[in-house]
Amino acid sequence: MAGSARRFSRRSFLIAGLAGTRLAAQGLKGTTFPSDWRRYSDPTTEMEVYRLTDPAYSSTMPAYYNRAIARSSGWMLFYCDRGGSPQAFHMDLKSGETRQLTEAEELDGGSLTLLPDNRSFCYFAGRSLHMVNLATARERKLYEVPEGWDRGAGMSVGPDGTHAIFAERRGLASRLRMVALSEGAARTVVEAPVEMGDPIARFRRAQILYRQADEALWLVDFDGKQNRRLKLAAGRVAAANWAPDGKTVLYLNIPEDRTQLNAIREYAPDTDSDKLVSKTSQFAHFGFNRDTSVFVGASRNAASPTVLILLRMTRRELTLCEHKASHPETVAPVFAPDSQRIYFQSDRDGKPAIYCVHVEKLVEKTATTV
């Protein structure tokens, strides 16, 4: 009996601790925190780098294809666990001040995405899709994954801001779903016996790009027709995203032969053509500015774990700073909408934190609308 009592007491203590952590996180919604910014000189290039979050807790940006930075480039949406569980946060990119926006259980930080009007954002928590109004903090549950299905990888909101798009899976089958943000009505776009994930709607076209793990990219019309595998270069597919004008897909090609260089390539659906943009110094992830004239990449080269920019016209690379992430593919560098700053993430100082480099002297400012 005494042994049972001890076990029961320990189990009760653990449960109480878990509940307390959840309550602490939930009690922090709306709380504002002072800046954690720290500026330092990069040891490789001597460029100024800003660490925007404290590596004592985990802070990460949403999926690279989702909107995380406001059109004005003045604030950012990210997620961190400083309150005990991952929650959405707002960061003022002038003062560094942050504010907790959610109190959700099982929040999927990668699913966070701003709507095009910058007034609301969406996210998945567990099996439920939610939308939050930034001005009023009013939150609506839009959808719940039905019994018998599980969520697939990724979620995004289309360029017109009317629908959320995501994958669901059951056994070996998957399906793409679209949910109207106005009333929460859901419909299936297409179902197939392949692993679907990371769907991204095409700008000014009723089409969706989605992944089959790292094996292939597929394209399907909103009505489920013309579901086809894209004819890409041989090798694995790393990061892939629509160019802002929706005319092409830019993707990182990883050759099976590891002695060959990883390359940025471009596929044009309207002509079914694929071409080389540039080979890279072994990028593990990449992003691009608004007019796709400049790329930013995270090198997987163990001897030179750096963040670099690559000029499309000259195919010339320039090192910005070290990232020293334990997994280079998680660095996921992105440009601000105006192309004047680059944001990335790294666990170099402990837990994952968000970093920033100013590149206004290297990259021309771009318009913030397409």
C-alpha positions as CSV (number, residue, x, y, z in Angstrom):
1,M,0.0,0.0,0.0
2,A,2.8,2.4,0.9
3,G,4.5,1.7,-2.5
4,S,1.2,2.2,-4.3
5,A,0.7,5.5,-2.4
6,R,4.2,6.7,-3.5
7,R,3.5,5.8,-7.1
8,F,0.2,7.5,-7.0
9,S,1.6,10.6,-5.4
10,R,4.4,10.8,-8.1
11,R,1.9,10.3,-10.9
12,S,-0.4,12.9,-9.4
13,F,2.5,15.3,-9.1
14,L,3.5,14.8,-12.8
15,I,-0.1,15.3,-13.9
16,A,-0.4,18.4,-11.8
17,G,2.8,19.8,-13.2
18,L,1.6,19.3,-16.8
19,A,-1.7,20.9,-16.0
20,G,0.1,23.8,-14.3
21,T,2.4,24.3,-17.4
22,R,-0.7,24.5,-19.7
23,L,-2.4,26.9,-17.3
24,A,0.7,29.1,-17.2
25,A,0.9,29.2,-21.0
26,Q,-2.8,30.0,-21.3
27,G,-2.7,32.7,-18.7
28,L,-0.1,34.6,-20.7
29,K,-2.3,35.4,-23.7
30,G,-2.0,39.1,-24.4
31,T,1.1,39.5,-22.3
32,T,3.8,41.7,-23.7
33,F,7.5,41.0,-23.2
34,P,10.5,43.3,-23.6
35,S,13.0,42.9,-26.4
36,D,15.4,40.0,-26.2
37,W,17.5,41.3,-29.1
38,R,21.3,40.9,-29.0
39,R,23.6,42.3,-31.7
40,Y,27.0,40.8,-32.5
41,S,29.6,40.9,-35.2
42,D,29.8,37.7,-37.3
43,P,33.2,36.1,-36.8
44,T,33.5,35.1,-40.5
45,T,32.3,38.3,-42.3
46,E,32.1,40.9,-39.5
47,M,28.6,41.7,-40.6
48,E,26.2,42.7,-37.9
49,V,23.8,40.0,-36.9
50,Y,20.8,40.4,-34.7
51,R,19.6,37.5,-32.5
52,L,15.9,38.4,-32.0
53,T,14.9,35.8,-29.4
54,D,16.4,34.3,-26.3
55,P,17.8,30.7,-26.9
56,A,16.8,29.8,-23.4
57,Y,13.5,28.8,-25.0
58,S,12.6,27.6,-28.5
59,S,11.5,30.2,-31.1
60,T,10.8,29.4,-34.7
61,M,9.3,31.0,-37.7
62,P,6.3,29.4,-39.6
63,A,6.8,27.2,-42.7
64,Y,8.9,29.0,-45.2
65,Y,6.1,29.2,-47.8
66,N,3.7,30.9,-45.3
67,R,3.4,34.6,-44.6
68,A,5.3,35.4,-41.4
69,I,6.3,39.0,-41.9
70,A,3.8,41.9,-42.4
71,R,3.7,43.5,-45.8
72,S,5.2,46.7,-44.2
73,S,8.1,44.6,-43.0
74,G,7.4,46.2,-39.6
75,W,6.4,43.1,-37.6
76,M,6.6,39.3,-37.6
77,L,4.5,36.3,-36.6
78,F,6.4,33.5,-35.0
79,Y,6.0,30.9,-32.3
80,C,7.8,30.0,-29.1
81,D,7.4,28.0,-25.9
82,R,8.5,30.6,-23.3
83,G,5.3,30.1,-21.4
84,G,5.6,26.3,-21.3
85,S,4.0,25.3,-24.6
86,P,4.4,26.5,-28.2
87,Q,2.2,29.6,-28.9
88,A,1.9,32.3,-31.5
89,F,3.6,35.6,-30.9
90,H,3.8,39.0,-32.5
91,M,7.2,40.8,-32.7
92,D,7.6,44.4,-33.4
93,L,10.6,44.5,-35.7
94,K,11.5,48.1,-34.7
95,S,11.4,47.7,-30.9
96,G,11.8,44.0,-30.4
97,E,8.8,43.9,-28.1
98,T,6.8,40.7,-28.3
99,R,3.2,39.8,-27.4
100,Q,1.6,36.3,-27.0
101,L,-1.4,35.9,-29.3
102,T,-2.8,32.4,-28.5
103,E,-3.4,30.0,-25.7
104,A,-3.9,26.8,-27.7
105,E,-3.1,23.2,-26.9
106,E,-1.0,21.3,-29.5
107,L,-0.4,24.4,-31.7
108,D,1.4,23.6,-34.9
109,G,3.7,26.5,-35.3
110,G,4.6,25.7,-38.9
111,S,1.0,26.2,-39.8
112,L,0.9,29.8,-38.6
113,T,0.2,32.1,-41.6
114,L,-0.9,35.7,-42.0
115,L,-3.8,36.4,-44.3
116,P,-3.0,38.7,-47.2
117,D,-4.6,41.7,-45.6
118,N,-2.3,41.4,-42.5
119,R,-5.4,41.7,-40.2
120,S,-5.8,38.0,-39.2
121,F,-3.9,34.8,-39.1
122,C,-4.7,31.1,-39.2
123,Y,-3.2,28.0,-37.5
124,F,-3.9,24.4,-36.7
125,A,-4.0,23.2,-33.1
126,G,-4.2,19.5,-32.9
127,R,-7.0,18.6,-35.3
128,S,-8.7,22.0,-35.3
129,L,-8.2,24.9,-37.7
130,H,-8.5,28.4,-36.2
131,M,-8.5,32.0,-37.4
132,V,-7.6,35.0,-35.1
133,N,-8.4,38.7,-35.7
134,L,-5.2,40.6,-34.7
135,A,-7.0,43.8,-33.7
136,T,-9.6,42.3,-31.5
137,A,-7.9,39.0,-30.6
138,R,-11.3,37.3,-31.4
139,E,-10.7,33.7,-32.4
140,R,-12.9,31.3,-34.4
141,K,-12.7,27.6,-34.9
142,L,-13.2,27.0,-38.6
143,Y,-12.8,23.2,-39.0
144,E,-11.9,19.9,-37.4
145,V,-10.3,17.0,-39.1
146,P,-13.0,14.2,-39.2
147,E,-12.7,10.9,-37.4
148,G,-10.8,8.3,-39.4
149,W,-8.5,10.9,-40.9
150,D,-5.2,12.5,-39.6
151,R,-3.6,15.7,-40.6
152,G,-0.9,15.6,-43.3
153,A,2.1,17.9,-43.4
154,G,1.7,21.6,-43.9
155,M,-1.1,24.2,-44.3
156,S,-1.3,27.4,-46.2
157,V,-3.8,30.2,-47.1
158,G,-4.1,31.1,-50.8
159,P,-3.0,34.5,-52.3
160,D,-6.6,35.8,-52.3
161,G,-7.1,34.9,-48.6
162,T,-10.3,33.1,-49.1
163,H,-9.4,29.5,-48.3
164,A,-7.0,27.4,-46.2
165,I,-5.5,24.4,-47.9
166,F,-4.1,21.3,-46.2
167,A,-3.7,17.6,-46.5
168,E,-5.3,14.8,-44.6
169,R,-4.2,11.1,-44.6
170,R,-5.8,7.7,-43.9
171,G,-3.6,4.7,-44.2
172,L,-1.7,5.0,-47.5
173,A,-4.2,7.4,-49.0
174,S,-4.2,11.2,-48.8
175,R,-6.5,14.0,-49.8
176,L,-6.2,17.7,-50.3
177,R,-8.9,19.8,-48.5
178,M,-10.0,23.4,-48.9
179,V,-11.8,25.3,-46.1
180,A,-13.5,28.6,-46.8
181,L,-12.4,31.1,-44.2
182,S,-15.7,33.0,-44.3
183,E,-18.0,30.2,-43.1
184,G,-15.7,27.2,-42.6
185,A,-17.2,25.1,-45.4
186,A,-14.9,22.3,-46.4
187,R,-14.5,20.2,-49.6
188,T,-12.0,17.7,-51.0
189,V,-10.0,18.8,-54.0
190,V,-8.4,15.4,-54.8
191,E,-7.7,12.1,-53.2
192,A,-4.9,9.7,-54.2
193,P,-2.8,6.8,-52.9
194,V,0.3,8.9,-52.4
195,E,1.6,10.9,-49.4
196,M,0.4,14.5,-50.0
197,G,1.7,17.5,-48.0
198,D,2.7,21.2,-48.0
199,P,0.1,22.5,-50.5
200,I,0.5,26.0,-51.9
201,A,-2.0,27.7,-54.1
202,R,-0.9,29.4,-57.3
203,F,-1.2,33.2,-57.7
204,R,-4.0,34.2,-60.1
205,R,-4.5,30.5,-61.1
206,A,-7.0,28.0,-59.7
207,Q,-4.2,25.5,-59.0
208,I,-2.4,23.9,-56.1
209,L,1.2,22.7,-55.9
210,Y,1.8,19.9,-53.4
211,R,4.6,17.6,-52.4
212,Q,5.0,13.8,-52.3
213,A,7.5,13.8,-49.5
214,D,10.9,14.7,-51.1
215,E,10.2,12.5,-54.1
216,A,8.1,14.7,-56.3
217,L,6.0,17.8,-56.8
218,W,2.4,17.6,-58.1
219,L,0.0,20.2,-59.5
220,V,-3.8,20.0,-59.4
221,D,-6.7,22.3,-60.4
222,F,-9.0,23.5,-57.7
223,D,-11.7,21.2,-59.1
224,G,-9.5,18.2,-58.8
225,K,-8.8,17.9,-62.5
226,Q,-5.4,17.8,-64.2
227,N,-3.7,16.2,-61.2
228,R,-0.2,15.5,-62.5
229,R,3.3,14.9,-61.4
230,L,5.7,17.6,-62.6
231,K,8.6,16.6,-64.8
232,L,11.5,17.9,-62.7
233,A,15.2,17.1,-62.8
234,A,16.3,13.8,-61.3
235,G,17.1,13.8,-57.6
236,R,15.3,14.8,-54.4
237,V,13.2,17.9,-54.0
238,A,14.0,20.1,-51.0
239,A,12.4,23.6,-50.5
240,A,9.9,24.5,-53.3
241,N,7.7,27.5,-53.7
242,W,5.8,29.5,-56.3
243,A,7.5,32.7,-57.6
244,P,5.4,35.6,-56.4
245,D,3.9,36.2,-59.8
246,G,2.8,32.6,-60.0
247,K,4.4,31.9,-63.4
248,T,7.0,29.4,-62.2
249,V,8.0,27.1,-59.3
250,L,11.4,27.6,-57.9
251,Y,12.9,24.5,-56.1
252,L,16.1,23.1,-54.7
253,N,17.3,20.0,-56.4
254,I,19.4,17.6,-54.4
255,P,21.2,15.1,-56.7
256,E,21.5,11.5,-55.6
257,D,25.2,11.7,-56.2
258,R,26.4,13.6,-53.2
259,T,29.6,14.7,-55.1
260,Q,27.3,16.8,-57.3
261,L,26.2,20.3,-56.3
262,N,22.7,21.1,-55.1
263,A,21.0,23.5,-57.6
264,I,18.2,26.0,-57.7
265,R,15.9,25.1,-60.6
266,E,12.8,26.6,-62.1
267,Y,9.8,24.8,-63.5
268,A,7.2,26.5,-65.8
269,P,3.8,24.7,-65.7
270,D,2.4,26.5,-68.7
271,T,5.1,25.2,-71.0
272,D,6.0,22.1,-69.0
273,S,9.7,23.1,-69.0
274,D,12.4,22.8,-66.4
275,K,15.7,24.7,-66.4
276,L,18.7,25.3,-64.2
277,V,18.9,28.7,-62.4
278,S,22.2,28.2,-60.6
279,K,24.3,25.6,-58.9
280,T,25.0,26.4,-55.3
281,S,27.6,25.8,-52.6
282,Q,25.5,23.0,-51.3
283,F,22.4,24.9,-50.1
284,A,20.3,22.8,-47.7
285,H,17.4,25.3,-47.9
286,F,16.8,28.5,-49.8
287,G,14.4,31.5,-50.3
288,F,14.2,34.4,-52.7
289,N,13.2,38.1,-52.8
290,R,10.1,39.5,-54.3
291,D,11.3,39.7,-57.9
292,T,13.4,36.4,-57.7
293,S,16.6,38.4,-58.6
294,V,18.4,37.3,-55.4
295,F,18.3,34.1,-53.5
296,V,19.3,33.4,-49.9
297,G,20.6,29.9,-48.9
298,A,21.8,28.0,-45.9
299,S,24.9,25.9,-46.7
300,R,25.1,22.3,-45.5
301,N,28.9,22.4,-45.9
302,A,30.2,21.3,-42.5
303,A,33.4,23.3,-42.9
304,S,31.4,26.5,-43.8
305,P,28.0,26.5,-42.2
306,T,26.9,29.9,-43.5
307,V,24.0,31.9,-44.8
308,L,24.7,33.3,-48.3
309,I,23.0,35.3,-51.0
310,L,23.2,34.4,-54.6
311,L,22.7,36.9,-57.5
312,R,20.6,35.3,-60.2
313,M,22.1,37.3,-63.1
314,T,25.8,36.6,-62.3
315,R,25.3,33.4,-60.3
316,R,27.7,34.9,-57.8
317,E,27.5,34.0,-54.1
318,L,28.3,36.2,-51.1
319,T,28.6,35.0,-47.6
320,L,26.6,36.9,-45.0
321,C,27.2,35.1,-41.7
322,E,27.5,31.8,-40.0
323,H,24.4,29.8,-39.0
324,K,26.1,26.9,-37.3
325,A,22.8,25.1,-37.0
326,S,22.9,21.4,-36.1
327,H,20.5,20.7,-39.0
328,P,21.1,23.2,-41.9
329,E,17.8,22.4,-43.6
330,T,16.0,24.0,-40.6
331,V,17.7,27.3,-41.1
332,A,15.1,28.2,-43.7
333,P,16.2,31.7,-44.6
334,V,13.6,34.2,-45.9
335,F,13.6,37.8,-47.2
336,A,11.4,40.5,-45.7
337,P,8.8,41.6,-48.2
338,D,10.9,44.7,-49.0
339,S,14.1,42.6,-49.5
340,Q,16.0,44.7,-47.0
341,R,16.4,42.1,-44.3
342,I,16.9,38.3,-44.1
343,Y,15.6,36.2,-41.3
344,F,16.7,32.7,-40.4
345,Q,16.7,30.3,-37.5
346,S,19.4,28.3,-35.7
347,D,20.1,26.4,-32.6
348,R,23.7,27.5,-32.5
349,D,23.3,29.2,-29.0
350,G,21.1,26.5,-27.4
351,K,17.5,26.1,-28.4
352,P,16.2,27.3,-31.8
353,A,16.2,31.1,-32.0
354,I,15.5,33.7,-34.8
355,Y,18.2,35.8,-36.3
356,C,18.3,38.7,-38.7
357,V,20.8,40.3,-41.1
358,H,20.4,43.7,-42.8
359,V,21.1,43.6,-46.5
360,E,20.0,47.0,-47.7
361,K,23.5,47.7,-48.9
362,L,23.6,44.5,-51.0
363,V,20.1,44.0,-52.3
364,E,17.8,46.6,-53.9
365,K,14.5,47.4,-52.2
366,T,11.5,45.7,-53.8
367,A,7.8,46.6,-53.9
368,T,5.8,44.9,-51.3
369,T,2.9,44.0,-53.6
370,V,2.9,41.7,-56.6
